Amino acid sequence: MRTPRRLAPFALVGVLALAGCSGGTPTDDNTRATAPATVETATATPTASAAPTDAPALTPPPTPTPDPVVPDPVAPDPVMPALHSRTYEQAQAEFTRLGLSPARLTAAAQHKDVALSRDHDGWYVCDTSPRPGAPLTAATTVTVRLAEDFSDCTTSFHGYLHQENDPAFTP
């Protein structure tokens, strides 16, 4: 078993205390235990009754260095991936790869005059809300704006794909 560094001095004192309790003499049922020998400790000011100079000096155990404070790793919120120019099917796969539920994706048409078909897996992502890099909390719903053709992503007449459908258009 491995002892953490900060507990090592206490473990050493405990082992020494247990070793001192037996008196240093092994006993069995037929012999009597002898009293432990008295041990003098080193003091700051030497006296005449101090241990001889050739005896090893008792040194305190080294002070353990404190472990650096490491904050508990809290999993940050995932961030919105860049989905622009990918198909809706690829966007769902990216969410799955990142460990996010694809059910969080809400599909909408990029233009007001285009109806989103039921089979829009091959449609292209023109825009996302929230923007790429924004944190995705547990309550965030992601809206992806889709166009059937990627070139339609940059075509817009006040939000309409076809200029004649724009109410502000006058021929």
C-alpha positions as CSV (number, residue, x, y, z in Angstrom):
1,M,0.0,0.0,0.0
2,R,1.3,3.4,-0.9
3,T,1.2,6.2,1.7
4,P,0.6,9.8,0.5
5,R,3.6,12.1,1.0
6,R,1.8,14.4,3.5
7,L,1.0,11.4,5.8
8,A,4.5,10.0,5.7
9,P,5.7,11.8,8.9
10,F,2.7,10.6,10.8
11,A,3.2,7.0,9.6
12,L,6.9,7.2,10.6
13,V,6.0,8.4,14.1
14,G,3.4,5.7,14.4
15,V,5.8,3.0,13.4
16,L,8.4,4.3,15.8
17,A,5.9,4.5,18.6
18,L,4.8,0.9,18.0
19,A,8.4,-0.3,18.0
20,G,9.0,1.5,21.3
21,C,6.0,-0.1,23.0
22,S,7.4,-3.6,23.0
23,G,10.5,-2.6,24.9
24,G,12.7,-4.1,22.3
25,T,12.8,-7.6,23.9
26,P,10.8,-10.4,22.3
27,T,8.6,-12.2,24.7
28,D,6.8,-15.5,24.8
29,D,4.6,-17.1,27.4
30,N,7.5,-18.5,29.5
31,T,9.6,-15.3,29.9
32,R,8.8,-12.1,31.5
33,A,9.0,-8.8,29.7
34,T,11.7,-6.4,30.8
35,A,11.0,-2.7,31.2
36,P,11.9,-0.5,28.3
37,A,15.2,1.3,28.4
38,T,15.1,5.1,28.9
39,V,16.2,7.1,25.9
40,E,17.4,10.7,26.2
41,T,16.3,13.1,23.5
42,A,18.4,15.9,22.1
43,T,17.6,19.4,23.4
44,A,18.4,22.9,22.1
45,T,20.9,23.6,24.9
46,P,23.3,20.7,25.6
47,T,23.8,19.7,29.3
48,A,26.3,17.6,31.1
49,S,24.0,14.6,30.9
50,A,23.5,14.8,27.1
51,A,24.3,11.9,24.8
52,P,27.9,11.5,23.8
53,T,29.0,13.5,20.7
54,D,29.6,10.4,18.6
55,A,25.9,9.3,19.0
56,P,23.7,10.1,16.0
57,A,21.7,13.2,16.4
58,L,17.9,13.0,16.2
59,T,16.6,15.1,13.4
60,P,13.0,15.9,12.8
61,P,11.5,14.5,9.6
62,P,11.6,16.9,6.6
63,T,8.6,19.1,6.3
64,P,6.5,17.8,3.3
65,T,6.1,20.2,0.5
66,P,2.4,21.1,0.0
67,D,0.8,19.7,-3.1
68,P,-0.1,22.3,-5.7
69,V,-3.7,23.2,-5.5
70,V,-5.5,21.7,-8.5
71,P,-9.1,22.7,-9.0
72,D,-11.6,20.0,-9.5
73,P,-12.0,19.4,-13.2
74,V,-15.5,20.5,-14.0
75,A,-16.6,19.5,-17.4
76,P,-17.2,22.7,-19.4
77,D,-20.3,23.1,-21.5
78,P,-19.7,21.9,-25.0
79,V,-19.4,24.5,-27.7
80,M,-21.3,24.9,-30.9
81,P,-19.4,23.2,-33.8
82,A,-19.0,24.9,-37.2
83,L,-21.6,23.2,-39.4
84,H,-21.7,25.7,-42.3
85,S,-21.6,24.0,-45.7
86,R,-22.3,20.6,-44.3
87,T,-25.4,18.6,-45.0
88,Y,-28.0,18.2,-42.3
89,E,-27.1,14.5,-42.1
90,Q,-23.4,15.4,-41.6
91,A,-24.5,18.0,-38.9
92,Q,-26.3,15.2,-37.0
93,A,-23.3,13.0,-37.3
94,E,-21.0,15.8,-35.9
95,F,-23.4,16.2,-32.9
96,T,-23.2,12.4,-32.3
97,R,-19.4,12.5,-32.5
98,L,-19.2,15.3,-29.9
99,G,-21.5,13.4,-27.6
100,L,-24.4,15.7,-28.1
101,S,-27.9,14.5,-28.9
102,P,-28.9,15.1,-32.5
103,A,-32.4,15.6,-31.2
104,R,-31.3,19.1,-30.1
105,L,-31.1,20.1,-33.8
106,T,-34.1,21.9,-35.2
107,A,-34.2,22.3,-38.9
108,A,-35.7,25.3,-40.7
109,A,-35.6,26.7,-44.2
110,Q,-33.2,29.4,-45.0
111,H,-35.7,31.3,-47.0
112,K,-39.3,32.4,-46.3
113,D,-40.7,31.2,-49.6
114,V,-39.2,27.7,-49.5
115,A,-40.9,24.8,-47.7
116,L,-38.6,22.4,-45.9
117,S,-39.2,18.9,-47.3
118,R,-39.6,15.9,-45.0
119,D,-36.4,14.4,-46.5
120,H,-34.0,17.2,-45.9
121,D,-30.9,15.1,-44.9
122,G,-29.1,16.2,-48.1
123,W,-29.9,19.9,-47.7
124,Y,-27.0,22.2,-46.7
125,V,-26.5,24.2,-43.5
126,C,-26.4,27.9,-44.3
127,D,-26.6,29.3,-40.8
128,T,-26.8,28.2,-37.2
129,S,-28.2,29.6,-34.0
130,P,-26.2,29.8,-31.7
131,R,-23.1,30.8,-33.7
132,P,-20.1,28.4,-33.8
133,G,-18.0,28.5,-30.7
134,A,-20.9,29.5,-28.4
135,P,-21.4,27.4,-25.3
136,L,-24.2,24.8,-25.5
137,T,-25.9,24.5,-22.2
138,A,-28.3,21.6,-21.5
139,A,-31.3,23.8,-22.3
140,T,-29.9,25.2,-25.6
141,T,-31.8,24.2,-28.7
142,V,-29.8,24.5,-31.9
143,T,-31.6,25.8,-35.0
144,V,-30.0,25.1,-38.4
145,R,-31.1,27.0,-41.5
146,L,-31.1,24.8,-44.6
147,A,-31.1,25.3,-48.3
148,E,-31.5,22.6,-50.9
149,D,-28.6,23.8,-53.0
150,F,-25.5,25.3,-51.3
151,S,-25.4,28.2,-53.7
152,D,-28.8,29.3,-52.4
153,C,-27.2,30.1,-49.0
154,T,-25.8,33.3,-50.3
155,T,-28.9,34.3,-52.4
156,S,-31.6,36.3,-50.5
157,F,-34.1,39.0,-51.5
158,H,-35.1,40.3,-48.0
159,G,-35.3,36.7,-46.8
160,Y,-36.8,35.2,-50.0
161,L,-35.1,32.9,-52.4
162,H,-37.0,34.2,-55.4
163,Q,-37.2,38.0,-55.9
164,E,-40.7,37.8,-57.3
165,N,-41.9,36.4,-53.9
166,D,-40.6,39.4,-52.0
167,P,-43.5,41.7,-51.2
168,A,-41.2,44.7,-51.5
169,F,-40.3,43.8,-55.1
170,T,-41.7,46.0,-57.9
171,P,-41.0,45.0,-61.5
